[in-house]
């Protein structure tokens, strides 16, 4: 089972992402999705359990999504989780910074369900490969 955490301050966008992921043939039926509108709440949820992928918007009300990536990558428990940035802020600078901080993929809004599912699948595969190489 793949556990996915959605972090976006827009309830409508979280519902859109959830629908895209739950209906994805690429991810399969074994997907568990949690969601939050807050970066700080996301950190609390991550300390309660492991996620295979975390989808992060850049614009969050309490902590910048890129800073959230930095916090996650500094945690020894979560540094290998697949991180996918989904944002309307998709300048070359935003993308470069996201990848430099440790994101596996960057999906610009608006996006298709297939694009999001593909980014998650690639991110999880890449993350699992790093875990096998590191151990």
N, C-alpha and C positions, 0 to 999 in steps of 0.2 A: 504494500500500500504506500502511495506517495502522499505525504502530508504537505499541504501548501498553505502559506500564510499570505493573505492579501492586505496590503497597507495602502489605503487611499482615503483622503478626507471626504470624498464624494460617495455618498451611499449609492447613487445611481451608477457610478463607475464600478464600485465593488460588485453590485448586482450584475452588471454587464460582464465583468470578468468571471464571476462565479458561473453564470450561465454558459459562457464560452468554454470554461474548463470542464464543467459537469457534462456538457454535450460533446466533448472531444473524443473522437475515436482514437486519436494518437496517444492520449494519456491512459485510456482504458477506464474501466469502471471502478477500479480500486483507488479512488482519489478522495481524500478527506480535506476539506477546506475550512480554514478559520479566517476571520477577518477583523480588522480594526481600522479606525480612522486616525489613530495616534501612533507616532513613533515610539513614545515612551511605553505605551500599552503593548506595542509589538515586542519590545525588549522584555517586558514582564511575561508575555505569552511564550517567548522563546526560552526563557529560563524554566518554564514548566514542562517543556517537552521539545523533542527534536522535530525539525521540518526538513523535508527534502528540497523544498524551494520556497523562496520568499520573494514576493513581487512588491516592489517599492515605488511609490510615486515620489518625485523630487519635492514637490510643494506639499508639505505637511504643516499643520498648525503649530506644533510644539518643537519639532526638531526637523531640520532639513534632511531629506531622504539620502543625500550623499553623505552627510555626517552619520546617519544611521548605518550606512554601509561600513564606514570606518569603525564604528563601535562593534558591529557584528564580526568583522574581520579580526578585531583585537581579542575577541573571546575565544579561548581555547576550545570551548564546547561547540561553537558555531562557525568557526572560521572556514570550514569546508562546505557549508550549505550553498546551494545554487542561488545566486542573487540575480533577479531580473528587474531592471528598471523599466517602468512603464510611465511615460510622461509626455505632456504637451511641450515641455521645454526640451527640445531636441537639437539644440545647436551643436556644432562640432565640439565646442568647448565643454558642454554638458556631457556629451558622449565620452569624450576623452577622459574627463575627470572620473566618470562612473567606472570606466574600465580600469583606470589607474588605481582606483580604490579597491577594486576586486569584483566588480559586476561581471557576470558571465554573458549577459545579453542586454540590449537596450531596444525597447519597442516604443516607437513613437505613436502617440494618440493622434488621430483615431487609428485603430488597428482591426484586423480581422481575427476571428476566433482561431483560425488555423495558424496565423502568425504567432499569437500568444502561446498556443499549445506547443508549437514547434520550438520556440525559445525556451520554454520550460523543459521540454524533453532533452534538448541539447545541453542546457545548463546542468540538469541532474546527471546526465551521462558524463559530462566533463568533471563534475564534482566527484562522482564515484570513481572515475579513473584516477584522479589525484589522490583519493583516499587509498586506493590499491597500491599506487606507486610509493606513497609515503609509509606504508606499513610493511 
